[in-house]
């Protein structure tokens, strides 16, 4: 495994490192014969480089990603209100494994790069320019921990010894001093509207929206089902409905194959992924010929699909198979949700494909 150090996007140093990273170098594509001529150490190094590449070959611009990026661009670009007016927020609401965190992070990264290119790495006052801050909520996020996480992103020196009110003040100072314009808050589903601390955190997010010249981009799982957008709530929960008036909910659907347009999108993803693979026996159609199989294995969730391909490539290299085939992928296990659904989906897709063949008899 290659080095380079570990980092987190929840700290400014890690975020800046990720935002400024150049494109990863793709390993050279070698034939099976060329690989066979490598010495033991050279082959180990080559295989290790390929493993790194397959785990990190970049974000594929799917139609879902492009559509939400366009929505986010519109929301951020029109949030030009003066400080006395509240800016609208965006919230990406989707099932697990559909890429909501990736979409939020990559949009914010592009915005960060653009802002620093236009305005420089320092503000006019000499502060570090940080166009974006990013935090991820936890299962027991409180008002104080949310403030602390924002301050920790900026590396504020008073984080450990301050109380909740002081941390809130520090967070405002950091955002204003560093000219931050986007705040990404991930895992919003950890806010429980039925708990007191959940109401406090939601109230605090509203306060931050009032105080900061920032567009918030939230991401979470099943937020509508958790009633974070519910209207008509009363009592302490009324803040949820009030906050929802300021949020634009962006849904992120999984891939589908139920019609020709959906199937074309799915096959386009397979083709784009296929072009990224560095295997000796990769060939056009290696993945698209398995379109129904790969859909059944992943349920149309891009996260499950990428995991299957990444682990499949690792096994193809380790075994010398050097290509992805159905028997090889059958030996690769991924997340339990996909494994539970695969047999049901595969049977349905097989039956549908048979019914599409010319001359197939139908019964009434």
N, C-alpha and C positions, 0 to 999 in steps of 0.2 A: 504494500500500500504506500502510495507516494506521500511525502511529507508536506510541509507548507504551513503547519500550525492550524489550530482549531480556533474558531471564532463564533460569535452569536450575533444575529441581526438585532438583538435587543440591547446592544451597546453601540454607541456611535462609531467606535473603532471598527467593529465588525461590519456594521452597515456600510461605512465608507469603503472598507476593503472590498466588500461584495459589489458595491455600486461602481467602483473604479476598476474592477477586474477586467482584464482583456479576455477575448475569446480563447477558450481552451484549445490547445493545439491537437488536431486530430492525428492519431497514429497513422503511419503509412499502411496502405492496404497491401498485404503480401499474399501470394498464392500458397496453397498447401505445400508445394514443392519448395518454395523459398523459406517457408517456416521450418520445414524439415532440415534445411541446411544450417539453421542457426545452432550455435553452441548452446549448452544447457543454461548458462548464465544469460546469454543474449535472449534466448526464448523466454526465460522467466521475466526478464525486464520488459520484453515486448508484450507478453500476456498481461503483466501488471498494468502497463500503460493502457491496454485495451479495456481492462476491467474499470479503470478510472474513467475512461472516456464513456463507456456505456452507462455508467452511473451518473454522468454529469454532462451529457452532450448538448444540453441546453433546452430551452422551452420551445415547444412546437406551437406555432401560432394557429390554434384551432379556431373555427368559426365562433365558438363560445367565448374564447379569450378575446378575439378581435371585437366582438359585439360589446362586451362589458368594458373593455378599454375605451371604446368610443363613448359609451355612456359616462364613464368616469371623467374622460377628457371634457365632455360637455359640462358636467357638474362643477369640476374644478375651475374651468375657464370662465364660467359665469358667476362664480363666487367672488365678485369684485366689490362687494358691499363695503361701505365705510365701517369703522370699528363699532359704531353704535347700533349696527344692524346684525342680526343673526344669520349665519351662513347655513345652507342646507348640507346635510350629510348623506353619504351613500352607504348602503349595507348590502354585502353580498351574502345571500342566504341560500345554502345548498346542502345536499347530503354529503357525507364524508367521501373523500377520494375523487372529487370532481375538479379540484384545482383552484378552489377559491383563494387559498393563501398565496399560491403562486401568482394568480392574477393580480391580487392586491399588491404584492411585493414588487412584481415586475413593472406595474404601472408607476408605483411610487419611485422605483429606481430610475425609470426614464425621466420622470419629472425632476428628480434630484440632479441628474446629469445636466439636464437642460438649464435649470436655474443656476448652477455653478458655472456652466459655460458662459452664460449671458452676464452674470453679475460677479463672478469671481469666488474664490474660496473664503474670502474675508468680507465682513460687512464694512460699511464706511466708518463704523466706530472701532474697527479692529477685532471684532469678535469672529469666532469660527462660524462660517455660514453652514447651517444644517437645514436644508429645505424640508426634510422629512424626519419625523420621529416614529418609532415603531415599538409597540409593546404587545405581549400576549397575556391574556388574563388566565387565572388559575381557578381551580374549583372552589377556593375559599377567598376569592378576591374581596377585599374590603376597601373602604374609602382611603385608608392610610396606605395599603399596599399598592393601590392604583397610583396614587401620588408618588410613592417611592419608586415604582417601576419607571415612571416618566423621568424622574430626576436621575435615576441610575443610568438611563439611556444617555443622558448628557454628561454623566460623570460628575454631578454636582458634589462638592466636598462635604456638604452638610447633611447628606442623606441619612446617615446612620443615627444621628443624635437629634433629629428634628421630630416634632409632633406633626399630626395630620395637617393642621392649619399652616404650619411653617412649610411643610412639603408642598402644599398647594401653591403657596406664594413663590417658592423656589421654581416650581414647574412653570408658572406663568413667566417668571423672569427669564428662564432658559429659552422658552419659545420665542419671546419677544427679542431677546438679545441675539439669538442665532437666526432670526428671520425665517423661522419654520412656517411652512404654508400647508403641509399635509401631515395629519396624524393617523397612522395605521394602528388600529386596535383589533387584534385577532382573538379568536375563540370567545366571541361575545356571548355564546350560548351558556357560558359559565355564570352569567348573571341570572339569579333565580328571583323572579318577580314575587314569589311567595315568601321570601325571606327578608328580614329587615335590612341586612347588609346589601342585598340585591337592590332594594329600593334606594338605599343611600348611594350606591355606585351609579345607578341610573340618574339620580338627581345630580350627582357630581359631573357626569358626562354632559348634562344639560348646562350646568354652570360653566364648564370649560368651553362649551360652544358659545356661550354668551360672552365670555371674557377674552377668548383667543381669536385672532384673525386666521383661523385654521379651518381647512376642510377635513372633516373626519371621514375616514374610510373604515368601516367595520366589516368583519367577516365572522360568520358563525354557522352552526348546524341547526336546522329546524327551528329557526327563530319565530316564524309565524305560528308553528305548533306550540311553542312555549309562550305564546300570547304577548310577545314583546311588541307586537304591532296592534294589539287589540284595542278597539274603540269601546267606549261605554264602561270602562273600568271606573270603579269608585274608590273613595277613601285613599289610602296610601298608594294604591296601584294606579291612581289617575295619572301620575307622572308618566307612566308607560305610554298611555294613549297620547298625551301631550307631546312627548318626545317623538312618537311615531309620525306626527304631523310634519316633522322636520326631516324625516329620513326618506330617501328614495330607495326602495327595495329592488335589488337586481337579482333575479333568479338565474341559476346556473344549472341547466338540465344535463342529464347524461346523454351520451350518444345513443342513437336508435338505428334500427334497420327495417322499420316497418313500411317504409315507402322508398321510392327510388332516390329522392333527394337526400333523405337521411342516410341511405346506404352509401351514396356517393361521398358524403362527408366522412363516414366511417372509413371507407376505403382510402380516402385522401390522407387521413391520419396514418393508416398503415403504410402507405407509400412514402410519406414523409419520414416515418420512423425507419423504414427499411433503408433509406438512403443514408442514415446516420450510422448504420452498423458496420463494424470493421471485423468481418469474419471472412475466412479464406474462400468459403463456398457460398457467400451471399449472392443472390441473383434476383433479377426483377420477377416479382410475383411470389417471392418466398413468403411474404406475410399476407398479401392480398388473396392468394390462393387459399388461405386459412381464415378468411374474413368471418365466416359464421362461427368457426371454432373459437377464434380469439374473442368474438363478442360474447359467446357463451361463457368463456372463462372469466371475463372481466365485467360482465353485466353492463358494458358500455361506460364504465367508470375509468377515466383516463389514468388515475392513480394506480388502480389494480392492473391495468394493461401495461403501464410502464414497468411496474414491479415484475410482472411475468416476463417481459422481454429482457429486462436487466438480468434477472436470475437465469433465464434461459441462455443468454449469451455467455454468462459465466460458466454454465455447465457445458455448453457447446465447445468452449475453449478448453476447459479442463479435460474433457473426454476425447478431444480431437475431432468431434463431429463437424465443427466449423460451419454449422448452419442450424437454423431453427426449423424443426419438423414437429409434426403433431406428436409422434411417440416421445421425442425428447421433452417437449413442453408438458406432456402428460405426467412426467416424473417430477415436475416442479410444482411445489405447493405455494399458494399465496394466501391472502387474507381469508378469514373464515367465511365472511359474507359472500365472497365470490365463489368459494368452494361449495358452499351450500346451494347456491343457485345454478351452478354450471350444468348439472345433469338435466334439470328441468328445462333450462333454456336451450341446451343442445338438442334435446328431443324435439322441441317445438320448431326450432330453425330447420332441422333436417326434414321434418314433415312439410314445412312451408316450401322448402326448396324443391322437394319432389313434386309438389302441386304446381309449381311454376314450369316444370319441364314440358315441352311440347308432346302432345299425345297422351299425357297422363289422364287416366280415367278418373272421373269424379262420380260420386253417388249423391243422390238427392234424398 
